[in-house]
Amino acid sequence: MLPLMIFHCIVIGLLLVLGILFFCGKGSFLIAGYNTLPKEEKSCLDQKSLCKFMGKLMFLLAGCWLIITLGSFFGMIPLLMIGLILFIAAIVAAAVYANTGNRFQK
């Protein structure tokens, strides 16, 4: 049980560190897709707002993972499933939101 809790804490910590990094407008090189764009296309995107969005997403994912951790720790499978469903839904919703409406264009 202890190794599992350590794993959960590491995942939450990693998500929080990434959230802080992105929210401060840094770490755009860690965003998949953005880091592979040519310089011409990168100049058309608002890097600051994209990083802020990714930071908020990381904080949301850390919260979802906290729910998963609590469900795992207390042996509450429904709570664990709710956290997992929220985690997946947040990722899908963020992907749809980020890729529609030209939200991050300058």
Residue frames as qw, qx, qy, qz and C-alpha x, y, z in Angstrom:
[[0.000, 0.886, 0.464, 0.000, 0.00, 0.00, 0.00],
 [0.328, -0.773, 0.077, 0.538, 2.84, 2.41, 0.82],
 [0.378, -0.126, 0.554, 0.731, 4.54, 2.16, -2.61],
 [0.154, 0.622, 0.669, 0.377, 1.19, 2.89, -4.26],
 [0.177, -0.920, -0.287, 0.199, 0.68, 5.99, -2.11],
 [0.402, -0.544, 0.298, 0.674, 4.20, 7.17, -2.90],
 [0.327, 0.231, 0.669, 0.626, 3.45, 6.75, -6.61],
 [0.014, 0.817, 0.554, 0.159, 0.21, 8.76, -6.27],
 [0.304, -0.855, -0.068, 0.415, 2.01, 11.54, -4.39],
 [0.419, -0.273, 0.474, 0.725, 4.74, 11.69, -7.06],
 [0.227, 0.486, 0.669, 0.515, 2.14, 11.98, -9.83],
 [0.125, -0.910, -0.393, 0.037, 0.27, 14.76, -7.99],
 [0.412, -0.701, 0.137, 0.566, 3.53, 16.56, -7.26],
 [0.409, -0.004, 0.580, 0.705, 4.63, 16.30, -10.89],
 [0.117, 0.690, 0.611, 0.371, 1.30, 17.64, -12.13],
 [0.253, -0.913, -0.227, 0.227, 1.48, 20.55, -9.65],
 [0.445, -0.495, 0.317, 0.676, 5.06, 21.42, -10.65],
 [0.307, 0.261, 0.641, 0.653, 4.09, 21.35, -14.33],
 [0.029, -0.835, -0.537, -0.115, 1.03, 23.46, -13.53],
 [0.321, -0.832, -0.020, 0.451, 3.15, 26.10, -11.82],
 [0.440, -0.232, 0.501, 0.709, 5.72, 26.03, -14.62],
 [0.208, 0.467, 0.665, 0.544, 3.10, 26.43, -17.34],
 [0.126, -0.875, -0.464, 0.058, 1.03, 28.98, -15.42],
 [0.342, -0.722, 0.116, 0.591, 4.11, 31.21, -15.14],
 [0.528, 0.799, -0.094, -0.270, 4.34, 31.16, -18.94],
 [0.045, -0.621, 0.767, 0.158, 7.39, 28.91, -19.06],
 [0.482, -0.094, 0.870, -0.047, 7.84, 25.38, -20.32],
 [0.680, 0.502, -0.009, -0.534, 6.21, 25.72, -23.72],
 [0.316, 0.489, -0.786, -0.209, 8.85, 23.31, -25.02],
 [0.216, -0.049, 0.938, -0.266, 7.07, 20.60, -22.98],
 [0.623, 0.394, 0.320, -0.595, 3.76, 21.03, -24.83],
 [0.509, 0.076, 0.788, 0.338, 3.42, 18.26, -27.39],
 [0.406, 0.717, 0.521, 0.224, 2.74, 19.63, -30.84],
 [0.001, -0.997, 0.002, 0.077, 3.81, 23.16, -29.99],
 [0.455, -0.674, 0.475, 0.338, 7.46, 22.25, -29.67],
 [0.602, 0.073, 0.673, 0.424, 7.49, 20.60, -33.10],
 [0.387, 0.862, 0.321, -0.066, 5.96, 23.55, -34.96],
 [0.580, 0.354, 0.093, 0.728, 8.14, 25.55, -37.33],
 [0.259, -0.288, -0.262, 0.884, 9.12, 29.01, -36.11],
 [0.153, -0.169, -0.365, -0.903, 6.73, 30.68, -38.58],
 [0.524, -0.466, -0.622, -0.348, 3.76, 28.86, -37.11],
 [0.513, -0.402, -0.543, 0.529, 4.92, 29.37, -33.52],
 [0.138, -0.056, -0.063, 0.987, 5.00, 33.11, -34.13],
 [0.360, -0.327, -0.458, -0.744, 1.28, 33.00, -35.01],
 [0.627, -0.479, -0.614, -0.020, 0.37, 31.48, -31.62],
 [0.281, -0.771, 0.228, -0.524, 0.02, 33.25, -28.29],
 [0.577, 0.161, -0.740, 0.307, 2.51, 31.28, -26.22],
 [0.092, -0.206, 0.565, -0.794, 1.56, 32.96, -22.94],
 [0.692, -0.060, 0.119, -0.710, -2.15, 32.11, -23.16],
 [0.823, 0.141, -0.528, -0.155, -1.38, 28.57, -24.32],
 [0.389, 0.204, -0.742, 0.506, 0.92, 28.06, -21.34],
 [0.340, -0.162, 0.435, -0.818, -1.67, 29.49, -18.93],
 [0.821, 0.018, -0.185, -0.539, -4.29, 27.12, -20.34],
 [0.746, 0.162, -0.636, 0.111, -1.95, 24.15, -19.95],
 [0.095, 0.252, -0.662, 0.700, -1.16, 25.25, -16.38],
 [0.598, -0.110, 0.239, -0.757, -4.84, 25.31, -15.49],
 [0.865, 0.107, -0.395, -0.292, -5.24, 21.90, -17.09],
 [0.514, 0.238, -0.733, 0.376, -2.37, 20.49, -15.01],
 [0.211, -0.188, 0.560, -0.779, -3.96, 21.84, -11.82],
 [0.777, 0.004, -0.020, -0.629, -7.29, 20.26, -12.82],
 [0.806, 0.188, -0.559, -0.046, -5.58, 16.94, -13.55],
 [0.220, 0.265, -0.737, 0.582, -3.80, 17.09, -10.17],
 [0.504, -0.121, 0.369, -0.772, -7.19, 17.54, -8.50],
 [0.870, 0.110, -0.259, -0.404, -8.60, 14.59, -10.41],
 [0.636, 0.254, -0.691, 0.231, -5.61, 12.49, -9.44],
 [0.131, -0.272, 0.628, -0.717, -6.14, 13.49, -5.80],
 [0.774, -0.035, 0.117, -0.622, -9.66, 12.04, -6.04],
 [0.841, 0.231, -0.484, -0.073, -8.17, 8.86, -7.52],
 [0.311, 0.350, -0.718, 0.515, -5.65, 8.75, -4.67],
 [0.427, -0.209, 0.480, -0.737, -8.33, 9.15, -2.01],
 [0.880, 0.075, -0.110, -0.456, -10.43, 6.44, -3.62],
 [0.728, 0.300, -0.598, 0.149, -7.43, 4.14, -3.69],
 [0.098, 0.358, -0.673, 0.639, -6.36, 4.91, -0.13],
 [0.502, -0.092, 0.487, -0.709, -9.79, 4.42, 1.41],
 [0.191, 0.062, 0.971, 0.128, -10.68, 1.47, -0.82],
 [0.438, 0.576, 0.413, -0.553, -13.64, 3.32, -2.31],
 [0.450, 0.131, 0.705, 0.532, -13.83, 2.02, -5.87],
 [0.242, 0.821, 0.501, 0.128, -16.69, 4.38, -6.90],
 [0.163, -0.928, 0.077, 0.326, -14.59, 7.39, -5.83],
 [0.460, -0.360, 0.606, 0.539, -11.62, 6.02, -7.74],
 [0.414, 0.431, 0.705, 0.381, -13.77, 5.53, -10.84],
 [0.090, 0.946, 0.297, -0.089, -15.19, 9.06, -10.56],
 [0.288, -0.781, 0.317, 0.456, -11.67, 10.46, -10.40],
 [0.469, -0.088, 0.716, 0.509, -10.57, 8.39, -13.38],
 [0.328, 0.678, 0.617, 0.225, -13.60, 9.42, -15.45],
 [0.041, -0.969, -0.088, 0.225, -13.02, 13.08, -14.56],
 [0.428, -0.548, 0.490, 0.525, -9.32, 12.74, -15.46],
 [0.426, 0.187, 0.734, 0.494, -10.09, 11.31, -18.90],
 [0.186, 0.836, 0.511, 0.076, -12.96, 13.76, -19.50],
 [0.186, -0.889, 0.075, 0.411, -10.71, 16.71, -18.63],
 [0.404, -0.325, 0.612, 0.598, -8.08, 15.57, -21.13],
 [0.333, 0.450, 0.733, 0.388, -10.62, 15.04, -23.90],
 [0.041, 0.923, 0.373, -0.089, -12.38, 18.35, -23.20],
 [0.282, -0.766, 0.245, 0.523, -9.05, 20.21, -23.12],
 [0.415, -0.064, 0.689, 0.590, -8.00, 18.68, -26.44],
 [0.231, 0.675, 0.646, 0.270, -11.28, 19.68, -28.06],
 [0.122, -0.940, -0.192, 0.256, -11.18, 23.18, -26.53],
 [0.367, -0.623, 0.373, 0.582, -7.57, 23.81, -27.55],
 [0.336, -0.027, 0.732, 0.592, -8.05, 22.61, -31.12],
 [0.153, 0.682, 0.657, 0.281, -11.26, 24.46, -31.97],
 [0.083, -0.944, -0.316, 0.051, -12.01, 28.11, -32.41],
 [0.531, 0.536, -0.130, 0.644, -8.43, 29.39, -32.97],
 [0.524, -0.824, -0.217, 0.013, -8.28, 30.28, -29.28],
 [0.653, -0.558, 0.146, 0.492, -4.51, 30.67, -29.12],
 [0.552, 0.529, 0.265, 0.588, -3.98, 32.66, -32.31],
 [0.295, -0.321, -0.144, 0.888, -2.38, 36.07, -31.96]]
